[in-house]
């Protein structure tokens, strides 16, 4: 069950605060309460960036920037092409490569990203931040709504 939630969280982290891709709905075999507890435990203290990126030949481009996220405060914009992250060339990379790079930077907590915006190169330094309680609550609510359709209307149990 933890591996299932972890895979859902990884998809969610890549998409900002949503948990599932636009595929057909997935359902958990665990109870909604077990999922909520596991998600809270996994997300508490974890750092995030707040970008949604997509593969674009060649390389990776920012699709969306999560409002009030470290990425927004660092001035990332939709359409920015990632050129390098912490000195690693990203011009031929894909989204999975970026996720691995992001995961390896979570311990340090900072990224230096070279982007290309409207033909010009620019460096952006950003500090990853922990998820807030409100963000974790939203992730849980989204998971319950999409994977526990019979219990989603009852709420996540966190007083929402």
Secondary structure by P-SEA (a helix, b strand, c coil): caaaaaaaaaaaaaacccccccccbbbbcccaaaaaaaaaaaaccccccbbbbbbcccbbbbccccccccccccccccccccccccccccccccaaaaaaaaaaaccccbbbbbbbcccbbbbbbbbbbcccaaaaaaaaaaaaaccccccccccccccc
